[in-house]
Amino acid sequence: MIEYILILMRKDVTMDEELRRYEKIRGAYHSVGRLANLYDGMMTYSTWSGKFVSRLVWGLDRNGVSRYVGLALRAAHEGFEGKLLEVPVGTGCLSLPVYAELPNADITCLDYSPAMLAAARARADAIGVHNVAFVEGDIGQLTFEDNFFDAAVSINGFHAFPDKEAAWSELHRVLRPGGRLTGSVFVLGGNPRTEFVVKHLYTRMGFFTPPYDTKEGLIERLKKLYREVEVECVESLACFSCIK
């Protein structure tokens, strides 16, 4: 009986810890939503502060940013007309301009942060993107049917998700056989300065959530789920392309 009670207590602690981590991430990204200009400038390498952070923390110049973004968005290729899921969409600064060139695609953009979704909706309205649905949700508990999407994109999201196993599993579940997943994620073993900042700043602030994969670990993980896997690193960002 005592052992049973201890097991239940350990489960409660685990559930409380997961909830705490989720709320920490929600709070962190709510703050980012209010600072969308700084965030967007870093993501797009378009402001002096964004360029400074990109170079100092990530070791990326304009060509590096362009390289990893292009690799991460390969699923949204020219002429794509199917159903595509992006998670997380963030403010949409990287993907929405691409979706503007895909008028016949049916795109769903999901994010855990209402602030990020509000920024993305505003951007979509500003640039005239009308084929995108914005959904608040948890990638670890997707509400879509099995094999629902033809393609999926996840740019810089998996290093933030608390339950990475559930996130990878759910994204695989909703992707149809033959569908393609592309994206980018922070991995260990790239830039030592990036790893220092991630460990001592981003993780403590709640923007990133360990554990983190190495490139080799990521490849091994993806090969368990997908029949074709390609991974290319741009500094500490692993850009992946997988076929289910």
FIKOLZA-1660 file (N, C-alpha, C; in steps of 0.1 Angstrom, whole numbers, plus 5000, padded with zeros to 4 digits):
% residues 244
   i   px   py   pz ch aa at
   1 5008 4988 5000  A  M  N
   1 5000 5000 5000  A  M CA
   1 5009 5013 5000  A  M  C
   2 5019 5012 5009  A  I  N
   2 5028 5024 5009  A  I CA
   2 5035 5026 4996  A  I  C
   3 5039 5015 4989  A  E  N
   3 5046 5016 4976  A  E CA
   3 5037 5022 4966  A  E  C
   4 5024 5019 4967  A  Y  N
   4 5014 5024 4957  A  Y CA
   4 5012 5039 4959  A  Y  C
   5 5011 5043 4972  A  I  N
   5 5010 5058 4975  A  I CA
   5 5022 5065 4970  A  I  C
   6 5034 5060 4971  A  L  N
   6 5046 5066 4966  A  L CA
   6 5046 5068 4951  A  L  C
   7 5041 5057 4945  A  I  N
   7 5040 5058 4930  A  I CA
   7 5031 5069 4926  A  I  C
   8 5019 5070 4932  A  L  N
   8 5010 5081 4929  A  L CA
   8 5016 5094 4932  A  L  C
   9 5024 5096 4943  A  M  N
   9 5030 5108 4946  A  M CA
   9 5040 5112 4935  A  M  C
  10 5048 5102 4930  A  R  N
  10 5058 5105 4920  A  R CA
  10 5051 5110 4907  A  R  C
  11 5039 5103 4904  A  K  N
  11 5032 5107 4892  A  K CA
  11 5027 5122 4893  A  K  C
  12 5022 5125 4905  A  D  N
  12 5017 5139 4907  A  D CA
  12 5028 5149 4906  A  D  C
  13 5040 5146 4911  A  V  N
  13 5051 5154 4910  A  V CA
  13 5055 5156 4895  A  V  C
  14 5055 5145 4887  A  T  N
  14 5058 5146 4873  A  T CA
  14 5048 5155 4866  A  T  C
  15 5035 5153 4869  A  M  N
  15 5025 5161 4862  A  M CA
  15 5026 5176 4866  A  M  C
  16 5029 5178 4879  A  D  N
  16 5031 5192 4883  A  D CA
  16 5043 5198 4876  A  D  C
  17 5054 5191 4875  A  E  N
  17 5066 5196 4868  A  E CA
  17 5063 5199 4854  A  E  C
  18 5056 5190 4847  A  E  N
  18 5053 5193 4833  A  E CA
  18 5044 5205 4831  A  E  C
  19 5034 5207 4840  A  L  N
  19 5025 5219 4840  A  L CA
  19 5034 5231 4842  A  L  C
  20 5043 5231 4852  A  R  N
  20 5051 5242 4855  A  R CA
  20 5060 5246 4843  A  R  C
  21 5065 5236 4836  A  R  N
  21 5073 5239 4824  A  R CA
  21 5065 5245 4813  A  R  C
  22 5053 5239 4811  A  Y  N
  22 5045 5245 4801  A  Y CA
  22 5041 5260 4804  A  Y  C
  23 5038 5263 4816  A  E  N
  23 5034 5276 4819  A  E CA
  23 5046 5286 4819  A  E  C
  24 5058 5280 4822  A  K  N
  24 5070 5289 4820  A  K CA
  24 5072 5292 4806  A  K  C
  25 5070 5283 4797  A  I  N
  25 5072 5286 4783  A  I CA
  25 5061 5295 4778  A  I  C
  26 5049 5293 4782  A  R  N
  26 5038 5302 4778  A  R CA
  26 5042 5317 4783  A  R  C
  27 5046 5318 4795  A  G  N
  27 5050 5331 4800  A  G CA
  27 5061 5338 4792  A  G  C
  28 5071 5329 4790  A  A  N
  28 5083 5334 4783  A  A CA
  28 5079 5339 4769  A  A  C
  29 5072 5331 4762  A  Y  N
  29 5068 5335 4748  A  Y CA
  29 5058 5346 4747  A  Y  C
  30 5050 5348 4758  A  H  N
  30 5041 5359 4759  A  H CA
  30 5049 5372 4760  A  H  C
  31 5060 5372 4767  A  S  N
  31 5069 5383 4768  A  S CA
  31 5075 5386 4754  A  S  C
  32 5079 5375 4747  A  V  N
  32 5085 5377 4734  A  V CA
  32 5074 5383 4724  A  V  C
  33 5062 5379 4726  A  G  N
  33 5051 5385 4717  A  G CA
  33 5050 5400 4719  A  G  C
  34 5053 5405 4731  A  R  N
  34 5052 5419 4733  A  R CA
  34 5065 5426 4727  A  R  C
  35 5075 5418 4725  A  L  N
  35 5088 5424 4719  A  L CA
  35 5090 5418 4705  A  L  C
  36 5079 5418 4697  A  A  N
  36 5079 5411 4684  A  A CA
  36 5090 5417 4675  A  A  C
  37 5092 5430 4676  A  N  N
  37 5101 5437 4667  A  N CA
  37 5115 5431 4669  A  N  C
  38 5119 5430 4682  A  L  N
  38 5133 5424 4685  A  L CA
  38 5133 5410 4680  A  L  C
  39 5123 5402 4683  A  Y  N
  39 5123 5388 4679  A  Y CA
  39 5123 5386 4664  A  Y  C
  40 5115 5394 4657  A  D  N
  40 5115 5393 4643  A  D CA
  40 5128 5397 4637  A  D  C
  41 5134 5408 4642  A  G  N
  41 5147 5412 4637  A  G CA
  41 5157 5402 4638  A  G  C
  42 5158 5394 4649  A  M  N
  42 5167 5383 4651  A  M CA
  42 5164 5372 4641  A  M  C
  43 5152 5368 4640  A  M  N
  43 5148 5357 4631  A  M CA
  43 5151 5360 4616  A  M  C
  44 5149 5373 4612  A  T  N
  44 5150 5376 4598  A  T CA
  44 5163 5384 4595  A  T  C
  45 5171 5386 4605  A  Y  N
  45 5184 5393 4603  A  Y CA
  45 5182 5407 4597  A  Y  C
  46 5172 5414 4602  A  S  N
  46 5168 5426 4595  A  S CA
  46 5169 5439 4604  A  S  C
  47 5174 5438 4616  A  T  N
  47 5176 5450 4625  A  T CA
  47 5190 5449 4631  A  T  C
  48 5195 5460 4636  A  W  N
  48 5208 5460 4641  A  W CA
  48 5209 5451 4653  A  W  C
  49 5199 5451 4662  A  S  N
  49 5199 5443 4674  A  S CA
  49 5197 5428 4670  A  S  C
  50 5189 5425 4660  A  G  N
  50 5187 5412 4655  A  G CA
  50 5200 5406 4649  A  G  C
  51 5207 5414 4642  A  K  N
  51 5220 5410 4636  A  K CA
  51 5230 5407 4647  A  K  C
  52 5230 5416 4657  A  F  N
  52 5239 5414 4668  A  F CA
  52 5237 5401 4675  A  F  C
  53 5225 5398 4679  A  V  N
  53 5222 5386 4686  A  V CA
  53 5225 5374 4677  A  V  C
  54 5221 5375 4664  A  S  N
  54 5223 5363 4655  A  S CA
  54 5238 5360 4654  A  S  C
  55 5246 5370 4653  A  R  N
  55 5260 5368 4651  A  R CA
  55 5267 5363 4664  A  R  C
  56 5263 5371 4675  A  L  N
  56 5270 5368 4688  A  L CA
  56 5266 5354 4694  A  L  C
  57 5253 5351 4694  A  V  N
  57 5248 5339 4700  A  V CA
  57 5248 5327 4691  A  V  C
  58 5244 5329 4679  A  W  N
  58 5242 5318 4670  A  W CA
  58 5253 5316 4659  A  W  C
  59 5262 5326 4658  A  G  N
  59 5273 5325 4649  A  G CA
  59 5268 5326 4634  A  G  C
  60 5257 5333 4632  A  L  N
  60 5250 5333 4619  A  L CA
  60 5251 5347 4613  A  L  C
  61 5256 5348 4601  A  D  N
  61 5255 5361 4593  A  D CA
  61 5242 5360 4584  A  D  C
  62 5240 5369 4576  A  R  N
  62 5229 5369 4567  A  R CA
  62 5228 5357 4558  A  R  C
  63 5239 5352 4553  A  N  N
  63 5239 5340 4545  A  N CA
  63 5235 5328 4553  A  N  C
  64 5240 5327 4566  A  G  N
  64 5237 5316 4574  A  G CA
  64 5222 5315 4578  A  G  C
  65 5216 5327 4581  A  V  N
  65 5202 5327 4584  A  V CA
  65 5194 5323 4571  A  V  C
  66 5198 5329 4560  A  S  N
  66 5191 5325 4548  A  S CA
  66 5192 5310 4544  A  S  C
  67 5204 5305 4547  A  R  N
  67 5206 5290 4545  A  R CA
  67 5197 5282 4553  A  R  C
  68 5197 5284 4566  A  Y  N
  68 5189 5275 4575  A  Y CA
  68 5174 5277 4573  A  Y  C
  69 5169 5289 4570  A  V  N
  69 5155 5292 4568  A  V CA
  69 5151 5285 4555  A  V  C
  70 5159 5286 4545  A  G  N
  70 5155 5279 4532  A  G CA
  70 5154 5264 4534  A  G  C
  71 5163 5258 4542  A  L  N
  71 5163 5244 4544  A  L CA
  71 5151 5240 4552  A  L  C
  72 5148 5248 4563  A  A  N
  72 5137 5245 4572  A  A CA
  72 5123 5246 4565  A  A  C
  73 5122 5254 4554  A  L  N
  73 5109 5256 4548  A  L CA
  73 5107 5248 4535  A  L  C
  74 5116 5238 4533  A  R  N
  74 5115 5230 4521  A  R CA
  74 5102 5223 4518  A  R  C
  75 5094 5220 4529  A  A  N
  75 5081 5213 4527  A  A CA
  75 5071 5223 4520  A  A  C
  76 5073 5236 4522  A  A  N
  76 5064 5246 4516  A  A CA
  76 5071 5250 4502  A  A  C
  77 5073 5241 4494  A  H  N
  77 5080 5244 4481  A  H CA
  77 5071 5251 4471  A  H  C
  78 5077 5256 4461  A  E  N
  78 5069 5263 4451  A  E CA
  78 5059 5254 4444  A  E  C
  79 5047 5258 4443  A  G  N
  79 5037 5250 4437  A  G CA
  79 5029 5241 4446  A  G  C
  80 5033 5241 4459  A  F  N
  80 5026 5232 4469  A  F CA
  80 5011 5236 4470  A  F  C
  81 5003 5226 4469  A  E  N
  81 4988 5228 4469  A  E CA
  81 4981 5220 4479  A  E  C
  82 4988 5212 4488  A  G  N
  82 4981 5203 4497  A  G CA
  82 4978 5210 4511  A  G  C
  83 4976 5202 4521  A  K  N
  83 4974 5206 4535  A  K CA
  83 4987 5206 4542  A  K  C
  84 4990 5217 4548  A  L  N
  84 5003 5219 4555  A  L CA
  84 5001 5224 4569  A  L  C
  85 5008 5218 4579  A  L  N
  85 5008 5223 4593  A  L CA
  85 5021 5229 4596  A  L  C
  86 5021 5241 4602  A  E  N
  86 5033 5247 4608  A  E CA
  86 5031 5248 4623  A  E  C
  87 5041 5243 4630  A  V  N
  87 5041 5244 4645  A  V CA
  87 5055 5244 4650  A  V  C
  88 5058 5254 4658  A  P  N
  88 5050 5266 4661  A  P CA
  88 5052 5277 4650  A  P  C
  89 5042 5285 4648  A  V  N
  89 5043 5295 4638  A  V CA
  89 5050 5308 4643  A  V  C
  90 5051 5310 4656  A  G  N
  90 5057 5322 4662  A  G CA
  90 5049 5334 4656  A  G  C
  91 5056 5344 4652  A  T  N
  91 5050 5356 4647  A  T CA
  91 5048 5355 4632  A  T  C
  92 5052 5344 4626  A  G  N
  92 5050 5342 4611  A  G CA
  92 5060 5349 4603  A  G  C
  93 5070 5355 4609  A  C  N
  93 5079 5364 4601  A  C CA
  93 5087 5357 4590  A  C  C
  94 5089 5344 4593  A  L  N
  94 5097 5336 4583  A  L CA
  94 5088 5329 4573  A  L  C
  95 5077 5323 4577  A  S  N
  95 5069 5315 4569  A  S CA
  95 5058 5322 4561  A  S  C
  96 5051 5332 4567  A  L  N
  96 5040 5338 4560  A  L CA
  96 5043 5344 4547  A  L  C
  97 5055 5351 4545  A  P  N
  97 5058 5355 4532  A  P CA
  97 5059 5344 4521  A  P  C
  98 5063 5332 4526  A  V  N
  98 5064 5321 4517  A  V CA
  98 5050 5316 4514  A  V  C
  99 5041 5315 4524  A  Y  N
  99 5027 5311 4522  A  Y CA
  99 5020 5320 4512  A  Y  C
 100 5024 5333 4512  A  A  N
 100 5017 5342 4503  A  A CA
 100 5019 5338 4488  A  A  C
 101 5029 5330 4486  A  E  N
 101 5032 5325 4472  A  E CA
 101 5025 5312 4469  A  E  C
 102 5017 5307 4479  A  L  N
 102 5011 5294 4478  A  L CA
 102 4996 5295 4479  A  L  C
 103 4989 5302 4470  A  P  N
 103 4975 5306 4472  A  P CA
 103 4966 5294 4472  A  P  C
 104 4970 5282 4467  A  N  N
 104 4961 5270 4466  A  N CA
 104 4964 5260 4477  A  N  C
 105 4973 5264 4486  A  A  N
 105 4976 5255 4497  A  A CA
 105 4966 5257 4508  A  A  C
 106 4963 5247 4516  A  D  N
 106 4955 5248 4528  A  D CA
 106 4964 5247 4540  A  D  C
 107 4966 5258 4547  A  I  N
 107 4977 5259 4557  A  I CA
 107 4971 5261 4571  A  I  C
 108 4976 5254 4580  A  T  N
 108 4972 5255 4595  A  T CA
 108 4984 5259 4602  A  T  C
 109 4984 5270 4609  A  C  N
 109 4995 5275 4618  A  C CA
 109 4991 5274 4632  A  C  C
 110 4999 5266 4640  A  L  N
 110 4995 5263 4654  A  L CA
 110 5006 5269 4663  A  L  C
 111 5002 5274 4674  A  D  N
 111 5012 5279 4684  A  D CA
 111 5005 5278 4698  A  D  C
 112 5014 5277 4708  A  Y  N
 112 5009 5276 4722  A  Y CA
 112 5006 5290 4728  A  Y  C
 113 5012 5300 4722  A  S  N
 113 5012 5314 4727  A  S CA
 113 5001 5322 4720  A  S  C
 114 4991 5327 4727  A  P  N
 114 4981 5336 4721  A  P CA
 114 4988 5349 4715  A  P  C
 115 4998 5354 4722  A  A  N
 115 5005 5366 4718  A  A CA
 115 5012 5364 4704  A  A  C
 116 5018 5352 4703  A  M  N
 116 5025 5349 4690  A  M CA
 116 5014 5348 4679  A  M  C
 117 5003 5341 4682  A  L  N
 117 4993 5339 4672  A  L CA
 117 4987 5353 4668  A  L  C
 118 4985 5362 4677  A  A  N
 118 4980 5375 4674  A  A CA
 118 4989 5383 4664  A  A  C
 119 5002 5381 4667  A  A  N
 119 5012 5388 4658  A  A CA
 119 5012 5382 4644  A  A  C
 120 5010 5368 4644  A  A  N
 120 5010 5362 4631  A  A CA
 120 4997 5365 4623  A  A  C
 121 4986 5366 4630  A  R  N
 121 4974 5370 4623  A  R CA
 121 4975 5384 4617  A  R  C
 122 4980 5393 4625  A  A  N
 122 4982 5407 4620  A  A CA
 122 4991 5407 4608  A  A  C
 123 5002 5399 4608  A  R  N
 123 5011 5399 4597  A  R CA
 123 5004 5393 4585  A  R  C
 124 4996 5382 4586  A  A  N
 124 4989 5376 4575  A  A CA
 124 4979 5386 4569  A  A  C
 125 4972 5394 4577  A  D  N
 125 4963 5404 4572  A  D CA
 125 4970 5415 4565  A  D  C
 126 4982 5419 4570  A  A  N
 126 4990 5430 4564  A  A CA
 126 4995 5426 4550  A  A  C
 127 4999 5413 4548  A  I  N
 127 5005 5410 4535  A  I CA
 127 4995 5402 4526  A  I  C
 128 4982 5401 4531  A  G  N
 128 4972 5396 4522  A  G CA
 128 4972 5381 4521  A  G  C
 129 4976 5374 4532  A  V  N
 129 4975 5359 4532  A  V CA
 129 4962 5354 4538  A  V  C
 130 4954 5348 4529  A  H  N
 130 4940 5344 4534  A  H CA
 130 4937 5329 4534  A  H  C
 131 4947 5321 4531  A  N  N
 131 4945 5306 4531  A  N CA
 131 4952 5300 4543  A  N  C
 132 4953 5307 4554  A  V  N
 132 4959 5302 4566  A  V CA
 132 4949 5303 4578  A  V  C
 133 4948 5291 4585  A  A  N
 133 4940 5291 4598  A  A CA
 133 4950 5291 4609  A  A  C
 134 4947 5300 4619  A  F  N
 134 4956 5301 4631  A  F CA
 134 4949 5294 4643  A  F  C
 135 4956 5285 4649  A  V  N
 135 4950 5276 4659  A  V CA
 135 4959 5277 4672  A  V  C
 136 4953 5279 4683  A  E  N
 136 4961 5278 4696  A  E CA
 136 4960 5264 4701  A  E  C
 137 4971 5258 4703  A  G  N
 137 4971 5244 4707  A  G CA
 137 4985 5239 4712  A  G  C
 138 4985 5226 4716  A  D  N
 138 4997 5220 4722  A  D CA
 138 5001 5209 4712  A  D  C
 139 5013 5209 4707  A  I  N
 139 5018 5199 4697  A  I CA
 139 5018 5185 4703  A  I  C
 140 5019 5184 4716  A  G  N
 140 5019 5171 4723  A  G CA
 140 5005 5165 4723  A  G  C
 141 4995 5173 4720  A  Q  N
 141 4981 5168 4720  A  Q CA
 141 4973 5174 4708  A  Q  C
 142 4977 5171 4697  A  L  N
 142 4971 5176 4685  A  L CA
 142 4957 5170 4683  A  L  C
 143 4948 5179 4678  A  T  N
 143 4934 5175 4677  A  T CA
 143 4930 5170 4663  A  T  C
 144 4940 5169 4654  A  F  N
 144 4938 5165 4640  A  F CA
 144 4938 5150 4639  A  F  C
 145 4931 5146 4628  A  E  N
 145 4930 5131 4626  A  E CA
 145 4943 5126 4621  A  E  C
 146 4945 5113 4622  A  D  N
 146 4957 5106 4617  A  D CA
 146 4958 5109 4602  A  D  C
 147 4970 5110 4597  A  N  N
 147 4973 5111 4582  A  N CA
 147 4966 5123 4576  A  N  C
 148 4964 5134 4583  A  F  N
 148 4956 5145 4579  A  F CA
 148 4964 5155 4570  A  F  C
 149 4977 5157 4572  A  F  N
 149 4984 5167 4565  A  F CA
 149 4993 5161 4554  A  F  C
 150 4995 5168 4543  A  D  N
 150 5004 5164 4533  A  D CA
 150 5019 5168 4536  A  D  C
 151 5020 5178 4544  A  A  N
 151 5034 5183 4548  A  A CA
 151 5033 5190 4561  A  A  C
 152 5045 5192 4567  A  A  N
 152 5046 5199 4580  A  A CA
 152 5059 5206 4581  A  A  C
 153 5059 5217 4588  A  V  N
 153 5070 5226 4590  A  V CA
 153 5072 5229 4605  A  V  C
 154 5084 5228 4611  A  S  N
 154 5086 5232 4624  A  S CA
 154 5100 5239 4625  A  S  C
 155 5099 5252 4626  A  I  N
 155 5111 5260 4626  A  I CA
 155 5114 5264 4641  A  I  C
 156 5125 5259 4646  A  N  N
 156 5130 5263 4659  A  N CA
 156 5120 5261 4670  A  N  C
 157 5113 5249 4669  A  G  N
 157 5103 5247 4679  A  G CA
 157 5106 5235 4689  A  G  C
 158 5112 5225 4684  A  F  N
 158 5114 5213 4692  A  F CA
 158 5123 5215 4704  A  F  C
 159 5132 5224 4703  A  H  N
 159 5141 5227 4715  A  H CA
 159 5133 5234 4726  A  H  C
 160 5121 5239 4723  A  A  N
 160 5113 5245 4733  A  A CA
 160 5102 5236 4739  A  A  C
 161 5098 5226 4732  A  F  N
 161 5087 5218 4737  A  F CA
 161 5091 5209 4749  A  F  C
 162 5083 5210 4759  A  P  N
 162 5087 5202 4772  A  P CA
 162 5086 5187 4769  A  P  C
 163 5076 5182 4763  A  D  N
 163 5074 5168 4761  A  D CA
 163 5078 5165 4746  A  D  C
 164 5091 5163 4744  A  K  N
 164 5096 5161 4730  A  K CA
 164 5091 5148 4724  A  K  C
 165 5091 5138 4732  A  E  N
 165 5086 5125 4727  A  E CA
 165 5072 5126 4721  A  E  C
 166 5063 5132 4729  A  A  N
 166 5049 5134 4725  A  A CA
 166 5049 5143 4712  A  A  C
 167 5057 5153 4712  A  A  N
 167 5057 5162 4700  A  A CA
 167 5061 5156 4687  A  A  C
 168 5072 5148 4688  A  W  N
 168 5076 5141 4676  A  W CA
 168 5066 5131 4672  A  W  C
 169 5060 5124 4681  A  S  N
 169 5050 5113 4679  A  S CA
 169 5038 5119 4672  A  S  C
 170 5033 5130 4678  A  E  N
 170 5020 5136 4673  A  E CA
 170 5022 5142 4659  A  E  C
 171 5033 5148 4656  A  L  N
 171 5036 5154 4643  A  L CA
 171 5037 5142 4633  A  L  C
 172 5043 5132 4637  A  H  N
 172 5043 5120 4628  A  H CA
 172 5030 5114 4625  A  H  C
 173 5021 5114 4636  A  R  N
 173 5008 5108 4634  A  R CA
 173 4999 5115 4625  A  R  C
 174 5000 5129 4625  A  V  N
 174 4990 5136 4616  A  V CA
 174 4996 5138 4602  A  V  C
 175 5008 5134 4599  A  L  N
 175 5013 5134 4586  A  L CA
 175 5010 5122 4578  A  L  C
 176 5005 5123 4566  A  R  N
 176 5001 5112 4558  A  R CA
 176 5014 5104 4553  A  R  C
 177 5012 5091 4550  A  P  N
 177 5023 5083 4544  A  P CA
 177 5028 5090 4531  A  P  C
 178 5041 5092 4530  A  G  N
 178 5046 5099 4518  A  G CA
 178 5047 5114 4520  A  G  C
 179 5041 5119 4532  A  G  N
 179 5042 5133 4535  A  G CA
 179 5056 5137 4539  A  G  C
 180 5059 5150 4539  A  R  N
 180 5072 5155 4542  A  R CA
 180 5072 5165 4554  A  R  C
 181 5081 5163 4563  A  L  N
 181 5083 5172 4574  A  L CA
 181 5097 5178 4572  A  L  C
 182 5097 5192 4573  A  T  N
 182 5110 5199 4573  A  T CA
 182 5110 5209 4585  A  T  C
 183 5122 5213 4589  A  G  N
 183 5123 5222 4600  A  G CA
 183 5137 5224 4605  A  G  C
 184 5138 5230 4616  A  S  N
 184 5151 5232 4622  A  S CA
 184 5150 5232 4638  A  S  C
 185 5161 5228 4644  A  V  N
 185 5161 5226 4659  A  V CA
 185 5175 5228 4664  A  V  C
 186 5177 5234 4676  A  F  N
 186 5190 5235 4682  A  F CA
 186 5195 5221 4686  A  F  C
 187 5208 5219 4683  A  V  N
 187 5214 5206 4687  A  V CA
 187 5228 5209 4694  A  V  C
 188 5232 5200 4702  A  L  N
 188 5245 5201 4709  A  L CA
 188 5256 5197 4699  A  L  C
 189 5268 5203 4702  A  G  N
 189 5279 5198 4694  A  G CA
 189 5282 5208 4682  A  G  C
 190 5276 5219 4682  A  G  N
 190 5278 5229 4671  A  G CA
 190 5287 5240 4676  A  G  C
 191 5281 5251 4679  A  N  N
 191 5288 5263 4684  A  N CA
 191 5288 5264 4699  A  N  C
 192 5300 5263 4705  A  P  N
 192 5302 5264 4720  A  P CA
 192 5295 5276 4726  A  P  C
 193 5296 5287 4719  A  R  N
 193 5291 5300 4725  A  R CA
 193 5275 5299 4725  A  R  C
 194 5270 5293 4715  A  T  N
 194 5255 5291 4715  A  T CA
 194 5251 5282 4726  A  T  C
 195 5258 5271 4728  A  E  N
 195 5255 5261 4739  A  E CA
 195 5256 5268 4752  A  E  C
 196 5265 5277 4754  A  F  N
 196 5267 5284 4767  A  F CA
 196 5255 5293 4770  A  F  C
 197 5250 5300 4759  A  V  N
 197 5239 5309 4761  A  V CA
 197 5226 5301 4763  A  V  C
 198 5224 5290 4756  A  V  N
 198 5213 5282 4757  A  V CA
 198 5212 5277 4771  A  V  C
 199 5223 5272 4776  A  K  N
 199 5223 5265 4790  A  K CA
 199 5221 5276 4801  A  K  C
 200 5228 5287 4800  A  H  N
 200 5228 5296 4811  A  H CA
 200 5218 5308 4810  A  H  C
 201 5212 5309 4799  A  L  N
 201 5202 5320 4797  A  L CA
 201 5188 5315 4792  A  L  C
 202 5188 5309 4780  A  Y  N
 202 5175 5305 4774  A  Y CA
 202 5168 5295 4782  A  Y  C
 203 5176 5285 4787  A  T  N
 203 5170 5274 4794  A  T CA
 203 5164 5280 4807  A  T  C
 204 5172 5288 4814  A  R  N
 204 5167 5293 4827  A  R CA
 204 5155 5303 4825  A  R  C
 205 5155 5309 4814  A  M  N
 205 5143 5319 4812  A  M CA
 205 5131 5311 4807  A  M  C
 206 5132 5299 4803  A  G  N
 206 5121 5291 4799  A  G CA
 206 5118 5291 4784  A  G  C
 207 5127 5297 4776  A  F  N
 207 5125 5297 4762  A  F CA
 207 5129 5283 4756  A  F  C
 208 5139 5277 4761  A  F  N
 208 5143 5264 4757  A  F CA
 208 5141 5254 4768  A  F  C
 209 5139 5241 4765  A  T  N
 209 5136 5231 4775  A  T CA
 209 5145 5218 4772  A  T  C
 210 5154 5215 4781  A  P  N
 210 5161 5202 4779  A  P CA
 210 5153 5190 4781  A  P  C
 211 5157 5178 4776  A  P  N
 211 5171 5176 4771  A  P CA
 211 5172 5179 4756  A  P  C
 212 5184 5181 4751  A  Y  N
 212 5186 5185 4737  A  Y CA
 212 5194 5174 4730  A  Y  C
 213 5191 5172 4718  A  D  N
 213 5197 5162 4710  A  D CA
 213 5211 5167 4704  A  D  C
 214 5220 5158 4701  A  T  N
 214 5231 5161 4692  A  T CA
 214 5226 5158 4678  A  T  C
 215 5234 5161 4668  A  K  N
 215 5230 5158 4654  A  K CA
 215 5228 5143 4652  A  K  C
 216 5237 5136 4658  A  E  N
 216 5236 5121 4656  A  E CA
 216 5224 5116 4663  A  E  C
 217 5221 5121 4675  A  G  N
 217 5209 5117 4682  A  G CA
 217 5196 5120 4675  A  G  C
 218 5196 5132 4669  A  L  N
 218 5185 5136 4661  A  L CA
 218 5182 5127 4649  A  L  C
 219 5193 5123 4642  A  I  N
 219 5192 5114 4631  A  I CA
 219 5186 5101 4635  A  I  C
 220 5192 5096 4646  A  E  N
 220 5187 5083 4652  A  E CA
 220 5172 5084 4655  A  E  C
 221 5168 5094 4662  A  R  N
 221 5154 5096 4665  A  R CA
 221 5145 5096 4653  A  R  C
 222 5149 5104 4643  A  L  N
 222 5141 5106 4631  A  L CA
 222 5140 5093 4623  A  L  C
 223 5151 5085 4623  A  K  N
 223 5151 5073 4615  A  K CA
 223 5141 5062 4621  A  K  C
 224 5138 5064 4634  A  K  N
 224 5128 5055 4640  A  K CA
 224 5114 5058 4635  A  K  C
 225 5112 5070 4630  A  L  N
 225 5098 5074 4626  A  L CA
 225 5096 5075 4611  A  L  C
 226 5107 5079 4604  A  Y  N
 226 5106 5082 4589  A  Y CA
 226 5114 5073 4581  A  Y  C
 227 5109 5070 4569  A  R  N
 227 5117 5061 4560  A  R CA
 227 5128 5068 4553  A  R  C
 228 5128 5081 4551  A  E  N
 228 5139 5089 4545  A  E CA
 228 5142 5101 4555  A  E  C
 229 5154 5103 4558  A  V  N
 229 5159 5113 4567  A  V CA
 229 5171 5120 4562  A  V  C
 230 5171 5133 4561  A  E  N
 230 5183 5141 4558  A  E CA
 230 5184 5152 4569  A  E  C
 231 5196 5154 4574  A  V  N
 231 5199 5164 4584  A  V CA
 231 5212 5171 4580  A  V  C
 232 5211 5185 4580  A  E  N
 232 5222 5193 4577  A  E CA
 232 5223 5204 4587  A  E  C
 233 5235 5206 4593  A  C  N
 233 5236 5216 4604  A  C CA
 233 5242 5229 4598  A  C  C
 234 5236 5240 4603  A  V  N
 234 5241 5253 4600  A  V CA
 234 5244 5259 4614  A  V  C
 235 5257 5259 4618  A  E  N
 235 5261 5261 4631  A  E CA
 235 5254 5252 4641  A  E  C
 236 5246 5257 4651  A  S  N
 236 5240 5248 4660  A  S CA
 236 5225 5245 4657  A  S  C
 237 5221 5248 4645  A  L  N
 237 5208 5245 4641  A  L CA
 237 5208 5234 4631  A  L  C
 238 5201 5223 4635  A  A  N
 238 5200 5211 4626  A  A CA
 238 5188 5212 4617  A  A  C
 239 5190 5213 4604  A  C  N
 239 5178 5214 4595  A  C CA
 239 5175 5200 4589  A  C  C
 240 5163 5196 4592  A  F  N
 240 5159 5182 4588  A  F CA
 240 5148 5182 4577  A  F  C
 241 5149 5171 4570  A  S  N
 241 5139 5168 4559  A  S CA
 241 5136 5153 4560  A  S  C
 242 5123 5150 4563  A  C  N
 242 5119 5136 4565  A  C CA
 242 5107 5132 4556  A  C  C
 243 5107 5120 4551  A  I  N
 243 5096 5115 4544  A  I CA
 243 5090 5103 4552  A  I  C
 244 5077 5104 4554  A  K  N
 244 5070 5094 4562  A  K CA
 244 5068 5081 4553  A  K  C
% end
